[in-house]
């Protein structure tokens, strides 16, 4: 395993990826919970009118974010589940990145949403890499 050495600090790359994945999972849980509970406040930030249908769909997506984030947190604590959960959570992140980017190109979301898409895409790649190492 590779070890990162800088300024006298050593950390195993595998451990760093696990910690980053756990942080991403918790961020996913928190942001998903916010989407679930406050869709009418968050949609305008993304440049979307907070209609009843949009708010309902946004809240539904938030619920799935909570579930996927929690699955990753759980799997990182149970070695036998990590491979499967990281595979599907990685695909969820990549798919979200693609669909949010598409939404921006179609004028559904504001350009700000590309930051979310970039974060999701990088998260998906991290999950796939950690899965390869585990």
DSSP file (Angstrom, degrees, kcal/mol; ACC not computed):
  #  RESIDUE AA STRUCTURE BP1 BP2  ACC     N-H-->O    O-->H-N    N-H-->O    O-->H-N    TCO  KAPPA ALPHA  PHI   PSI    X-CA   Y-CA   Z-CA
    1    1 A X              0   0    0      0, 0.0     2,-0.2     0, 0.0   132,-0.0   0.000 360.0 360.0 360.0 140.8    0.0    0.0    0.0
    2    2 A X        -     0   0    0     10,-0.0    11,-2.2     1,-0.0     2,-0.4  -0.471 360.0-154.0 -75.6 147.8    1.2    3.5   -0.8
    3    3 A X  E     -A   12   0A   0      9,-0.2     2,-0.5    -2,-0.2     9,-0.2  -0.981  11.2-133.9-123.0 135.0    1.9    5.9    2.0
    4    4 A X  E     -A   11   0A   0      7,-2.5     7,-1.4    -2,-0.4     2,-0.5  -0.770  22.9-171.9 -88.1 127.1    1.7    9.6    1.7
    5    5 A X  E     +A   10   0A   0     -2,-0.5     2,-0.3     5,-0.2     5,-0.2  -0.962  19.6 145.5-124.1 114.0    4.7   11.4    3.3
    6    6 A X  E >  S-A    9   0A   0      3,-1.8     3,-2.8    -2,-0.5    -2,-0.0  -0.974  71.7 -10.2-147.6 132.5    4.6   15.2    3.6
    7    7 A X  T 3  S-     0   0    0     -2,-0.3     3,-0.1     1,-0.3    -1,-0.0   0.843 128.4 -54.2  49.9  39.1    6.1   17.4    6.3
    8    8 A X  T 3  S+     0   0    0      1,-0.2     2,-0.5     0, 0.0    -1,-0.3   0.538 110.0 126.8  77.7   5.4    6.8   14.4    8.5
    9    9 A X  E <   -A    6   0A   0     -3,-2.8    -3,-1.8     2,-0.0     2,-0.5  -0.845  38.5-169.9-101.5 129.7    3.1   13.2    8.2
   10   10 A X  E     +A    5   0A   0     -2,-0.5     2,-0.4    -5,-0.2    -5,-0.2  -0.964  11.7 164.5-119.8 132.7    2.4    9.7    7.1
   11   11 A X  E     -A    4   0A   0     -7,-1.4    -7,-2.5    -2,-0.5     2,-0.2  -0.969  39.1-116.7-146.7 132.5   -1.0    8.3    6.2
   12   12 A X  E  >  -A    3   0A   0     -2,-0.4     4,-2.3    -9,-0.2    -9,-0.2  -0.467  22.5-135.7 -63.0 130.7   -1.9    5.1    4.4
   13   13 A X  H  > S+     0   0    0    -11,-2.2     4,-2.5     1,-0.2     5,-0.2   0.856 104.9  55.7 -60.8 -36.4   -3.7    6.1    1.2
   14   14 A X  H  > S+     0   0    0    -12,-0.4     4,-2.2     2,-0.2    -1,-0.2   0.928 108.9  46.3 -60.8 -45.5   -6.3    3.4    1.8
   15   15 A X  H  > S+     0   0    0      2,-0.2     4,-2.5     1,-0.2    -2,-0.2   0.902 111.1  52.4 -65.1 -40.7   -7.1    4.9    5.2
   16   16 A X  H  X S+     0   0    0     -4,-2.3     4,-2.5     1,-0.2    -2,-0.2   0.915 110.3  48.3 -60.9 -43.6   -7.3    8.3    3.7
   17   17 A X  H  X S+     0   0    0     -4,-2.5     4,-2.5     2,-0.2    -1,-0.2   0.880 110.5  51.3 -65.4 -38.2   -9.7    7.1    1.0
   18   18 A X  H  X S+     0   0    0     -4,-2.2     4,-2.3     2,-0.2    -2,-0.2   0.924 112.0  46.4 -64.4 -43.0  -11.9    5.4    3.7
   19   19 A X  H  X S+     0   0    0     -4,-2.5     4,-2.4     2,-0.2    -2,-0.2   0.911 113.1  48.8 -66.1 -41.8  -12.0    8.6    5.8
   20   20 A X  H  X S+     0   0    0     -4,-2.5     4,-2.5     2,-0.2    -2,-0.2   0.902 111.2  50.9 -63.8 -40.4  -12.8   10.7    2.7
   21   21 A X  H  X S+     0   0    0     -4,-2.5     4,-2.4     2,-0.2    -2,-0.2   0.893 109.7  49.8 -64.1 -39.9  -15.6    8.2    1.7
   22   22 A X  H  X S+     0   0    0     -4,-2.3     4,-2.4     2,-0.2    -2,-0.2   0.915 110.9  49.6 -64.5 -42.2  -17.0    8.4    5.2
   23   23 A X  H  X S+     0   0    0     -4,-2.4     4,-2.4     2,-0.2    -2,-0.2   0.921 111.7  48.4 -62.3 -43.7  -17.0   12.2    5.1
   24   24 A X  H  X S+     0   0    0     -4,-2.5     4,-2.5     2,-0.2    -2,-0.2   0.902 109.9  52.7 -62.5 -41.4  -18.7   12.1    1.7
   25   25 A X  H  X S+     0   0    0     -4,-2.4     4,-2.2     2,-0.2    -2,-0.2   0.921 110.6  46.6 -61.8 -43.7  -21.3    9.7    3.0
   26   26 A X  H  X S+     0   0    0     -4,-2.4     4,-2.6     2,-0.2    -2,-0.2   0.893 111.5  51.2 -66.5 -38.6  -22.1   11.9    6.0
   27   27 A X  H  X S+     0   0    0     -4,-2.4     4,-2.8     1,-0.2     5,-0.3   0.903 110.0  51.0 -61.9 -40.1  -22.3   15.0    3.7
   28   28 A X  H  X S+     0   0    0     -4,-2.5     4,-2.2     2,-0.2    -2,-0.2   0.902 110.3  48.9 -63.3 -42.0  -24.7   13.0    1.5
   29   29 A X  H  X S+     0   0    0     -4,-2.2     4,-2.4     2,-0.2    -2,-0.2   0.944 114.6  44.4 -62.5 -48.1  -26.9   12.1    4.5
   30   30 A X  H  X S+     0   0    0     -4,-2.6     4,-2.1     2,-0.2    -2,-0.2   0.937 116.6  44.1 -66.1 -47.3  -27.0   15.7    5.7
   31   31 A X  H  X S+     0   0    0     -4,-2.8     4,-2.4     1,-0.2    -1,-0.2   0.874 113.8  51.9 -67.8 -34.6  -27.7   17.3    2.3
   32   32 A X  H  X S+     0   0    0     -4,-2.2     4,-2.5    -5,-0.3    -1,-0.2   0.907 108.7  50.4 -64.3 -41.5  -30.3   14.5    1.5
   33   33 A X  H  X S+     0   0    0     -4,-2.4     4,-2.1     2,-0.2     5,-0.2   0.878 110.1  50.8 -64.4 -37.0  -32.0   15.2    4.8
   34   34 A X  H  X S+     0   0    0     -4,-2.1     4,-3.0     2,-0.2    -2,-0.2   0.922 111.0  47.9 -65.4 -43.4  -32.1   18.9    4.0
   35   35 A X  H  < S+     0   0    0     -4,-2.4     4,-0.4     1,-0.2    -2,-0.2   0.901 112.4  50.8 -61.0 -40.3  -33.6   18.2    0.5
   36   36 A X  H  < S+     0   0    0     -4,-2.5     3,-0.2     1,-0.2    -2,-0.2   0.881 122.5  29.0 -65.3 -39.7  -36.1   15.9    2.2
   37   37 A X  H  < S+     0   0    0     -4,-2.1    -2,-0.2     1,-0.2    -1,-0.2   0.707 130.2  31.9 -98.8 -21.9  -37.3   18.4    4.8
   38   38 A X    >X  +     0   0    0     -4,-3.0     4,-1.7    -5,-0.2     3,-1.0  -0.205  65.3 139.1-130.6  44.9  -36.7   21.8    3.1
   39   39 A X  H 3> S+     0   0    0     -4,-0.4     4,-2.4     1,-0.2     5,-0.2   0.870  72.4  56.1 -62.0 -36.7  -37.2   21.3   -0.7
   40   40 A X  H 34 S+     0   0    0      1,-0.2     4,-0.4     2,-0.2    -1,-0.2   0.744 111.4  44.8 -70.4 -20.5  -39.1   24.6   -1.2
   41   41 A X  H <4 S+     0   0    0     -3,-1.0     4,-0.4     2,-0.1    -1,-0.2   0.798 117.0  43.5 -87.0 -32.1  -36.2   26.6    0.3
   42   42 A X  H >X S+     0   0    0     -4,-1.7     4,-1.0    -8,-0.2     3,-0.6   0.818  99.2  68.4 -86.4 -32.2  -33.5   24.7   -1.6
   43   43 A X  G ><>S+     0   0    0     -4,-2.4     5,-2.3     1,-0.2     3,-1.0   0.909  96.6  53.5 -57.1 -45.4  -35.0   24.5   -5.1
   44   44 A X  G >45S+     0   0    0     -4,-0.4     3,-1.4     1,-0.3    -1,-0.2   0.829 100.5  62.3 -60.7 -28.9  -34.7   28.3   -5.8
   45   45 A X  G <45S+     0   0    0     -3,-0.6    -1,-0.3    -4,-0.4    -2,-0.2   0.853 106.3  46.1 -61.2 -33.4  -31.0   28.2   -4.9
   46   46 A X  G <<5S-     0   0    0     -4,-1.0    64,-3.5    -3,-1.0    -1,-0.3   0.359 125.6-105.1 -89.5   4.2  -30.6   25.8   -7.8
   47   47 A X  T < 5S+     0   0    0     -3,-1.4     2,-0.4     1,-0.3    -3,-0.2   0.747  78.5 132.2  80.7  23.8  -32.7   28.1  -10.0
   48   48 A X      < -     0   0    0     -5,-2.3    -1,-0.3    -6,-0.1     2,-0.2  -0.914  61.5-117.9-113.6 133.7  -35.8   25.9   -9.9
   49   49 A X        -     0   0    0     -2,-0.4     2,-1.8     1,-0.1     5,-0.1  -0.495  28.0-127.2 -65.1 133.6  -39.3   27.0   -9.2
   50   50 A X        +     0   0    0     -2,-0.2    -1,-0.1   -10,-0.2   -10,-0.1  -0.411  45.5 163.5 -86.6  63.0  -40.5   25.3   -6.1
   51   51 A X     >  -     0   0    0     -2,-1.8     4,-2.8     1,-0.1     5,-0.2  -0.282  53.7-104.9 -70.5 165.9  -43.8   23.9   -7.5
   52   52 A X  H  > S+     0   0    0      1,-0.2     4,-2.3     2,-0.2     5,-0.2   0.909 121.9  47.9 -60.6 -42.1  -45.5   21.1   -5.5
   53   53 A X  H  > S+     0   0    0      2,-0.2     4,-2.4     1,-0.2     5,-0.2   0.925 113.1  46.9 -66.5 -44.2  -44.3   18.5   -8.0
   54   54 A X  H  > S+     0   0    0      1,-0.2     4,-2.7     2,-0.2     5,-0.2   0.919 113.0  49.6 -63.8 -42.5  -40.7   19.7   -8.1
   55   55 A X  H  X S+     0   0    0     -4,-2.8     4,-2.4     2,-0.2    -1,-0.2   0.907 111.2  49.7 -63.1 -41.2  -40.6   19.9   -4.3
   56   56 A X  H  X S+     0   0    0     -4,-2.3     4,-2.1    -5,-0.2    -2,-0.2   0.931 113.7  44.6 -63.7 -45.7  -42.0   16.3   -4.0
   57   57 A X  H  X S+     0   0    0     -4,-2.4     4,-2.4     2,-0.2    -2,-0.2   0.892 113.0  51.3 -66.1 -39.6  -39.5   14.9   -6.5
   58   58 A X  H  X S+     0   0    0     -4,-2.7     4,-2.1     1,-0.2    -1,-0.2   0.906 110.7  48.7 -63.7 -41.9  -36.6   16.8   -4.8
   59   59 A X  H  X S+     0   0    0     -4,-2.4     4,-2.0     2,-0.2    -1,-0.2   0.885 109.6  52.7 -64.6 -39.1  -37.7   15.5   -1.4
   60   60 A X  H  X S+     0   0    0     -4,-2.1     4,-1.8     2,-0.2    -2,-0.2   0.917 108.9  49.0 -63.2 -43.5  -37.8   11.9   -2.9
   61   61 A X  H  X S+     0   0    0     -4,-2.4     4,-2.1     1,-0.2    -1,-0.2   0.902 108.7  55.0 -61.1 -40.5  -34.3   12.3   -4.2
   62   62 A X  H  X S+     0   0    0     -4,-2.1     4,-2.3     1,-0.2    -2,-0.2   0.884 103.9  54.1 -59.5 -39.9  -33.3   13.5   -0.8
   63   63 A X  H  X S+     0   0    0     -4,-2.0     4,-2.1     1,-0.2    -1,-0.2   0.913 109.0  47.9 -61.7 -42.3  -34.7   10.4    0.8
   64   64 A X  H  X S+     0   0    0     -4,-1.8     4,-2.8     1,-0.2     5,-0.2   0.852 108.4  55.4 -68.3 -32.9  -32.6    8.2   -1.5
   65   65 A X  H  X S+     0   0    0     -4,-2.1     4,-2.6     2,-0.2     5,-0.2   0.921 107.2  49.7 -63.2 -42.8  -29.5   10.3   -0.7
   66   66 A X  H  X S+     0   0    0     -4,-2.3     4,-2.5     1,-0.2    -2,-0.2   0.931 112.9  47.4 -59.8 -45.5  -30.0    9.6    3.0
   67   67 A X  H  X S+     0   0    0     -4,-2.1     4,-2.2     2,-0.2    -2,-0.2   0.925 114.0  45.0 -64.8 -45.7  -30.3    5.9    2.3
   68   68 A X  H  X S+     0   0    0     -4,-2.8     4,-2.1     2,-0.2    -1,-0.2   0.912 114.3  49.6 -66.6 -41.3  -27.3    5.7    0.0
   69   69 A X  H  X S+     0   0    0     -4,-2.6     4,-2.4    -5,-0.2    -2,-0.2   0.930 112.3  47.6 -61.3 -44.8  -25.2    7.8    2.4
   70   70 A X  H  X S+     0   0    0     -4,-2.5     4,-2.6    -5,-0.2    -1,-0.2   0.873 108.6  55.3 -64.5 -36.9  -26.2    5.6    5.3
   71   71 A X  H  X S+     0   0    0     -4,-2.2     4,-2.8     2,-0.2    -1,-0.2   0.906 109.0  47.4 -62.5 -40.7  -25.5    2.5    3.4
   72   72 A X  H  X S+     0   0    0     -4,-2.1     4,-2.4     2,-0.2    -2,-0.2   0.935 111.6  49.7 -67.3 -45.1  -21.9    3.7    2.7
   73   73 A X  H  X S+     0   0    0     -4,-2.4     4,-0.6     1,-0.2    -2,-0.2   0.936 115.0  45.2 -56.7 -46.3  -21.4    4.6    6.4
   74   74 A X  H >X S+     0   0    0     -4,-2.6     3,-1.2     1,-0.2     4,-0.6   0.922 112.1  50.9 -63.2 -46.0  -22.7    1.2    7.4
   75   75 A X  H >< S+     0   0    0     -4,-2.8     3,-0.9     1,-0.3     7,-0.4   0.847 101.7  60.6 -65.2 -33.6  -20.6   -0.7    4.8
   76   76 A X  H 3< S+     0   0    0     -4,-2.4    -1,-0.3     1,-0.3    -2,-0.2   0.714 108.1  46.5 -66.5 -17.2  -17.4    1.1    5.9
   77   77 A X  H << S+     0   0    0     -3,-1.2     2,-0.5    -4,-0.6    -1,-0.3   0.553 111.0  55.0 -96.4 -11.0  -17.9   -0.5    9.3
   78   78 A X    XX  -     0   0    0     -3,-0.9     3,-2.3    -4,-0.6     4,-0.9  -0.871  69.7-163.0-126.5  95.7  -18.7   -4.0    7.9
   79   79 A X  H >> S+     0   0    0     -2,-0.5     3,-0.6     1,-0.3     4,-0.6   0.801  86.6  60.3 -50.2 -38.5  -15.9   -5.1    5.6
   80   80 A X  H 34 S+     0   0    0      1,-0.2    -1,-0.3     2,-0.1     4,-0.3   0.711 109.5  43.0 -68.2 -18.0  -18.0   -7.9    4.0
   81   81 A X  H <> S+     0   0    0     -3,-2.3     4,-2.2    -6,-0.3     5,-0.3   0.598  90.5  87.1 -98.9 -14.3  -20.5   -5.3    2.7
   82   82 A X  H <X S+     0   0    0     -4,-0.9     4,-2.8    -3,-0.6     5,-0.3   0.896  84.2  52.7 -58.1 -47.9  -18.1   -2.6    1.5
   83   83 A X  H  X S+     0   0    0     -4,-0.6     4,-1.5     1,-0.2    -1,-0.2   0.914 114.2  40.5 -56.9 -48.7  -17.5   -4.0   -2.0
   84   84 A X  H  > S+     0   0    0     -4,-0.3     4,-2.0     2,-0.2     5,-0.2   0.929 117.1  47.2 -68.7 -46.6  -21.1   -4.2   -3.0
   85   85 A X  H  X S+     0   0    0     -4,-2.2     4,-2.9     1,-0.2     5,-0.3   0.914 111.4  50.6 -65.6 -42.8  -22.2   -0.9   -1.4
   86   86 A X  H  X S+     0   0    0     -4,-2.8     4,-2.1    -5,-0.3    -1,-0.2   0.856 107.8  55.4 -64.7 -32.9  -19.4    1.1   -2.9
   87   87 A X  H  X S+     0   0    0     -4,-1.5     4,-2.0    -5,-0.3    -2,-0.2   0.970 115.4  36.0 -60.2 -53.4  -20.1   -0.3   -6.3
   88   88 A X  H  X S+     0   0    0     -4,-2.0     4,-2.1     2,-0.2    -2,-0.2   0.853 117.1  51.6 -74.6 -34.0  -23.7    0.9   -6.3
   89   89 A X  H  X S+     0   0    0     -4,-2.9     4,-2.3    -5,-0.2    -1,-0.2   0.880 109.3  52.7 -67.4 -36.5  -23.1    4.1   -4.4
   90   90 A X  H  X S+     0   0    0     -4,-2.1     4,-2.5    -5,-0.3    -2,-0.2   0.931 110.4  46.3 -62.3 -45.6  -20.4    4.9   -6.9
   91   91 A X  H  X S+     0   0    0     -4,-2.0     4,-2.9     1,-0.2     5,-0.2   0.870 110.2  54.5 -65.0 -35.5  -22.8    4.4   -9.8
   92   92 A X  H  X S+     0   0    0     -4,-2.1     4,-2.4     2,-0.2    -2,-0.2   0.925 110.5  46.0 -62.1 -43.7  -25.4    6.5   -7.9
   93   93 A X  H  X S+     0   0    0     -4,-2.3     4,-2.3     2,-0.2    -2,-0.2   0.917 114.4  46.7 -65.7 -44.5  -23.0    9.3   -7.7
   94   94 A X  H  X S+     0   0    0     -4,-2.5     4,-2.3     2,-0.2    -2,-0.2   0.932 113.6  49.0 -63.6 -45.5  -21.9    9.1  -11.3
   95   95 A X  H  X S+     0   0    0     -4,-2.9     4,-2.6     1,-0.2     5,-0.2   0.904 110.7  50.3 -60.9 -41.9  -25.5    8.9  -12.5
   96   96 A X  H  X S+     0   0    0     -4,-2.4     4,-2.7    -5,-0.2     5,-0.3   0.915 109.6  51.4 -62.5 -42.5  -26.4   11.9  -10.4
   97   97 A X  H  X S+     0   0    0     -4,-2.3     4,-2.2     1,-0.2    -2,-0.2   0.917 111.8  46.7 -60.7 -43.8  -23.5   13.9  -11.8
   98   98 A X  H  X S+     0   0    0     -4,-2.3     4,-2.4     2,-0.2    -2,-0.2   0.933 115.1  45.2 -64.3 -46.7  -24.6   13.0  -15.4
   99   99 A X  H  X S+     0   0    0     -4,-2.6     4,-2.3     2,-0.2    -2,-0.2   0.866 113.1  49.1 -70.8 -35.7  -28.3   13.9  -14.8
  100  100 A X  H  X S+     0   0    0     -4,-2.7     4,-2.1     2,-0.2    -1,-0.2   0.924 112.1  49.5 -67.4 -42.7  -27.6   17.1  -12.9
  101  101 A X  H  X S+     0   0    0     -4,-2.2     4,-2.3    -5,-0.3    -2,-0.2   0.923 111.1  49.5 -59.8 -43.7  -25.2   18.2  -15.7
  102  102 A X  H  X S+     0   0    0     -4,-2.4     4,-1.7     1,-0.2    -1,-0.2   0.905 107.9  54.4 -61.0 -41.6  -27.8   17.4  -18.3
  103  103 A X  H  <>S+     0   0    0     -4,-2.3     5,-2.6     1,-0.2     6,-1.1   0.872 108.0  49.5 -60.3 -37.7  -30.3   19.4  -16.2
  104  104 A X  H ><5S+     0   0    0     -4,-2.1     3,-1.4     4,-0.2    -1,-0.2   0.924 109.8  50.4 -66.7 -43.9  -28.0   22.4  -16.4
  105  105 A X  H 3<5S+     0   0    0     -4,-2.3    -1,-0.2     1,-0.3    -2,-0.2   0.787 110.5  50.7 -66.1 -25.3  -27.6   22.0  -20.1
  106  106 A X  T 3<5S-     0   0    0     -4,-1.7    -1,-0.3    -5,-0.2    -2,-0.2   0.445 117.5-113.0 -89.6  -1.2  -31.4   21.9  -20.5
  107  107 A X  T < 5S+     0   0    0     -3,-1.4    -3,-0.2    -4,-0.3    -2,-0.1   0.617  86.6 116.8  80.4  12.6  -31.9   25.0  -18.4
  108  108 A X  S   <S+     0   0    0     -5,-2.6     2,-0.3    -6,-0.2    -4,-0.2   0.894  76.1  34.4 -77.4 -41.7  -33.6   23.2  -15.6
  109  109 A X  S    S-     0   0    0     -6,-1.1   -62,-0.2    -9,-0.2    -2,-0.2  -0.816  87.7-109.5-114.5 153.5  -30.9   24.0  -13.0
  110  110 A X    >   -     0   0    0    -64,-3.5     3,-1.9    -2,-0.3     4,-0.2  -0.317  39.7-101.4 -71.1 162.4  -28.7   27.0  -12.5
  111  111 A X  T >  S+     0   0    0      1,-0.3     3,-2.2     2,-0.2     4,-0.4   0.778 117.4  74.7 -57.0 -28.0  -24.9   26.8  -13.3
  112  112 A X  T >> S+     0   0    0      1,-0.3     3,-1.7     2,-0.2     4,-0.7   0.809  81.8  69.6 -54.7 -30.9  -24.3   26.5   -9.5
  113  113 A X  H <> S+     0   0    0     -3,-1.9     4,-2.2     1,-0.3    -1,-0.3   0.705  81.4  74.0 -64.5 -18.6  -25.6   22.9   -9.8
  114  114 A X  H <> S+     0   0    0     -3,-2.2     4,-2.5    -4,-0.2    -1,-0.3   0.793  89.7  59.0 -65.5 -26.0  -22.5   22.0  -11.7
  115  115 A X  H <> S+     0   0    0     -3,-1.7     4,-2.3    -4,-0.4    -1,-0.2   0.911 106.5  47.0 -65.2 -41.3  -20.6   22.2   -8.4
  116  116 A X  H  X S+     0   0    0     -4,-0.7     4,-2.6     2,-0.2    -2,-0.2   0.925 112.3  50.1 -63.4 -45.0  -22.9   19.5   -7.1
  117  117 A X  H  X S+     0   0    0     -4,-2.2     4,-2.6     1,-0.2    -2,-0.2   0.902 110.6  49.3 -61.8 -41.8  -22.4   17.5  -10.2
  118  118 A X  H  X S+     0   0    0     -4,-2.5     4,-2.6     2,-0.2     5,-0.2   0.914 111.3  49.2 -64.1 -43.1  -18.6   17.8   -9.9
  119  119 A X  H  X S+     0   0    0     -4,-2.3     4,-2.3     1,-0.2    -2,-0.2   0.920 113.0  47.5 -61.9 -44.4  -18.6   16.8   -6.3
  120  120 A X  H  X S+     0   0    0     -4,-2.6     4,-2.5     2,-0.2    -2,-0.2   0.910 111.6  50.1 -64.3 -42.1  -20.8   13.7   -7.1
  121  121 A X  H  X S+     0   0    0     -4,-2.6     4,-2.1     2,-0.2    -2,-0.2   0.944 113.0  45.6 -62.8 -47.2  -18.6   12.7  -10.0
  122  122 A X  H  X S+     0   0    0     -4,-2.6     4,-2.3     1,-0.2    -1,-0.2   0.887 112.1  53.1 -62.5 -38.3  -15.4   12.9   -7.9
  123  123 A X  H  X S+     0   0    0     -4,-2.3     4,-2.7    -5,-0.2    -1,-0.2   0.913 107.4  51.2 -62.5 -43.1  -17.2   11.0   -5.1
  124  124 A X  H  X S+     0   0    0     -4,-2.5     4,-2.3     2,-0.2    -2,-0.2   0.916 110.1  48.8 -60.3 -44.1  -18.2    8.2   -7.5
  125  125 A X  H  X S+     0   0    0     -4,-2.1     4,-2.3     2,-0.2    -1,-0.2   0.900 111.1  50.8 -63.1 -40.0  -14.6    7.9   -8.7
  126  126 A X  H  X S+     0   0    0     -4,-2.3     4,-2.9     2,-0.2     5,-0.2   0.926 109.3  50.5 -62.3 -44.9  -13.4    7.8   -5.1
  127  127 A X  H  X S+     0   0    0     -4,-2.7     4,-2.3     1,-0.2    -2,-0.2   0.910 111.3  48.6 -60.4 -42.0  -15.9    5.1   -4.2
  128  128 A X  H  X S+     0   0    0     -4,-2.3     4,-1.8     2,-0.2    -1,-0.2   0.902 112.8  47.8 -65.0 -40.2  -14.8    3.0   -7.2
  129  129 A X  H  X S+     0   0    0     -4,-2.3     4,-1.7     2,-0.2    -2,-0.2   0.923 112.2  48.2 -68.2 -43.0  -11.1    3.4   -6.3
  130  130 A X  H  X S+     0   0    0     -4,-2.9     4,-2.2     1,-0.2    -1,-0.2   0.900 109.3  54.5 -62.4 -39.0  -11.7    2.5   -2.6
  131  131 A X  H  < S+     0   0    0     -4,-2.3    -1,-0.2    -5,-0.2    -2,-0.2   0.898 106.7  51.7 -60.0 -40.3  -13.7   -0.5   -3.8
  132  132 A X  H  < S+     0   0    0     -4,-1.8    -1,-0.2     1,-0.2    -2,-0.2   0.853 112.9  45.5 -64.6 -35.3  -10.7   -1.6   -5.9
  133  133 A X  H  <        0   0    0     -4,-1.7    -2,-0.2     1,-0.2    -1,-0.2   0.803 360.0 360.0 -80.0 -30.2   -8.4   -1.3   -2.9
  134  134 A X     <        0   0    0     -4,-2.2    -1,-0.2    -5,-0.1    -2,-0.2   0.495 360.0 360.0 -71.1 360.0  -10.6   -3.1   -0.4
